[in-house]
Each structure stands twice: as structure tokens, then as C-alpha cells.
Amino acid sequence: MKIETKRLILSEAKMNDAKELIAIANEPSIAKGLSSFAYPFGEKEANEWLIKVTQEDYKALFLREKSSLKLLGAIIIDISKKHNHATLSYFLAKEYRNRGLMSEALRAVTHFCFEELDLIRVAAHHFHTNLASKRVLQKSGFELEGIRKKHFKKENEYLDIYDYGIIRRDIC
């Protein structure tokens, strides 16, 4: 499976991508923004994460720069077949942020979820401390649906979670 945008190629993550994954994910700011990552992020963590996101109800898509095929980040689609929706999570290498790349990728993946996976709803969330993720979701057409106060504990801090969603347009 492959999705192309103007500047990116998104393709399914594979177990042999662990070294590239470590090179971008072993970064404190990524661990701070994701509930599923810790810092440091090494070979053990990369392999465990790749095993998880290559299971049947997940699609992990690596974002690669079209011109160089360099790994820039990932978007994970956690699919609920029973409820016909998905929850997205994502991260981007620090040096590629603030260029609109994640918004570009998220719009393409949301379209894929509706058109190819035939889902009716796509959701995502971010910690209250992650304002960049808030901007990505808003630029990608997601609407704020609610706030879960002090919902997640990470490194002895209780974090609010902002929930966003988008509904398949032809059903609304």
C-alpha cells in the first residue's frame, strides 16, 4: 500500500525499518507528545512498536520525503472494524516540523480512511501541552469534540487530552 502527496510518500511500516525509526524517534520531544513512546527509544522499543503496529487492526504508515525517500515520521491508523472508525496518532522528526508536512500527510490518510477503508469517522487526540498537534488537526479539518481533564499521567504529570474527530462528509 502506498499513498502519495505533493511532497511525501506514505508506505506501510516493516520490521526491517527499525534502524531508521530509532534515528528519528529517539528524541525527547516525540516521547513527550505520545502516550506510547518513551525516551530513550532504542532497538527493543522500536521492535516492540513495529510488532504492535503491524497487527491486523493497525496500519502504520511511514512518511518519506519524495525526493530522497528519507524517513520523516509516521501516522498510525488504529481501526475499529466493529464501530467502523479509526483513531490516528502521528509523529514527525524534529527537523521537519513547521513545514506543513504532517498536515499534508494527515489529510491524505484521512481521505484514505474514508475512501479506501470505507470508515465513517476518524478521530485523533493530543495532550494539552502539544500545541503543534492541535494546529495539525485543525488544519486537516478535524473538529474539537471534547477535553478529558487530567486523563493521562506521564512522567508524574497529569495531562489533559483534547479529542478531535471528523465524519465522512457524505454521511453527515
C-alpha positions in Angstrom: 0.0 0.0 0.0 1.3 3.5 -0.9 -0.2 7.0 -0.7 1.5 9.9 -2.5 1.1 13.6 -1.8 2.8 16.5 -3.4 6.0 16.1 -1.2 5.6 12.7 0.5 5.3 9.0 0.0 3.4 7.1 2.8 4.0 3.4 2.9 3.4 0.6 5.4 6.0 0.2 8.1 8.0 -3.0 8.0 10.0 -4.8 10.7 13.3 -4.0 8.8 12.6 -0.3 9.3 13.7 -0.4 12.9 17.0 1.4 12.5 15.5 4.3 10.6 12.7 4.5 13.1 15.2 4.8 16.0 17.1 7.5 14.2 14.1 9.8 14.3 12.1 8.5 17.3 14.9 8.6 19.9 14.1 12.2 20.6 12.6 13.6 23.9 10.0 15.8 22.2 8.5 12.7 20.4 8.2 10.8 23.7 6.7 13.9 25.3 3.9 14.1 22.7 3.0 10.4 22.5 1.5 8.1 25.1 3.1 5.0 23.5 6.7 6.2 23.3 9.4 6.6 25.9 12.8 8.2 25.8 15.3 6.8 25.2 13.8 4.9 22.3 16.1 2.1 21.2 16.1 -1.2 19.3 13.9 -3.1 21.9 11.3 -0.3 21.9 11.4 0.0 18.1 10.9 -3.7 17.5 8.1 -3.9 20.1 6.4 -0.8 18.5 6.7 -2.3 15.0 5.2 -5.6 16.1 2.3 -3.8 17.6 1.5 -1.5 14.7 1.8 -4.2 12.0 -1.0 -6.2 13.5 -4.3 -6.7 11.7 -6.3 -3.8 13.3 -3.5 -1.3 12.6 -1.9 0.4 9.7 1.4 2.1 10.4 2.4 4.4 7.5 5.9 5.8 7.3 6.2 9.3 5.9 9.1 9.6 3.5 10.4 12.6 1.6 9.5 12.0 -2.1 12.8 13.2 -3.4 15.1 11.3 -1.1 12.9 8.6 0.5 14.3 9.6 3.9 12.0 8.6 6.8 10.4 11.7 8.3 7.7 10.3 10.6 4.7 8.1 10.9 0.9 8.0 11.1 -0.7 5.1 12.8 -4.3 4.1 12.0 -5.9 2.1 14.8 -9.0 0.6 13.2 -12.2 -0.4 15.0 -13.9 -2.7 12.5 -16.9 -3.2 14.9 -17.6 0.5 15.0 -16.3 1.4 11.5 -14.0 4.1 12.7 -10.3 4.7 13.3 -8.1 6.7 15.7 -4.9 8.3 14.3 -1.7 9.0 16.1 1.4 10.5 14.5 4.9 11.9 14.9 7.4 13.8 12.8 11.2 14.1 13.1 12.1 17.4 14.8 14.0 18.9 11.9 10.9 18.5 9.5 8.4 20.2 11.7 6.6 23.5 10.9 6.7 22.9 7.1 3.1 21.6 6.7 4.2 18.1 6.1 2.2 16.4 8.8 -1.0 18.3 7.8 -0.4 17.3 4.2 0.0 13.6 5.3 -2.9 13.6 7.7 -5.3 15.0 5.0 -4.2 12.2 2.7 -4.6 9.5 5.3 -8.0 10.8 6.4 -9.1 10.6 2.8 -7.7 7.1 2.6 -9.7 6.1 5.7 -12.9 7.3 4.2 -12.4 6.2 0.6 -10.4 3.0 0.8 -11.2 1.7 4.2 -14.9 2.9 4.0 -14.8 4.2 7.6 -17.4 6.7 8.8 -15.4 8.5 11.4 -11.7 9.3 12.1 -10.5 10.6 15.5 -7.3 11.8 17.0 -6.2 13.5 20.2 -3.3 15.4 21.7 -2.0 16.4 25.1 -2.8 19.9 26.1 0.9 20.6 26.0 1.2 19.8 22.3 0.0 22.9 20.5 1.7 21.9 17.2 -0.5 18.8 17.1 -3.6 21.0 17.8 -2.7 23.1 14.7 -2.1 20.0 12.5 -5.6 18.6 13.4 -7.3 21.9 12.9 -5.6 22.5 9.5 -6.6 18.9 8.5 -10.3 19.6 9.1 -10.7 17.9 12.4 -13.1 19.5 15.0 -12.6 19.6 18.7 -15.1 17.3 20.3 -14.1 17.4 24.0 -11.4 17.7 26.6 -10.6 14.9 29.1 -9.1 16.8 32.1 -6.1 15.2 33.9 -6.8 12.0 32.0 -3.2 10.7 31.4 -0.3 10.5 33.7 3.1 10.8 32.1 6.4 11.4 34.0 4.5 12.3 37.2 2.4 15.0 35.4 -1.3 14.7 34.7 -2.2 15.8 31.2 -5.4 16.9 29.6 -6.4 15.2 26.4 -8.1 17.1 23.6 -10.3 14.9 21.5 -10.8 15.7 17.8 -12.9 14.0 15.1 -14.0 14.2 11.5 -17.0 12.5 10.0 -17.3 11.1 6.5 -18.7 14.0 4.6 -21.3 12.1 2.5 -23.0 10.7 5.7 -23.4 14.0 7.5 
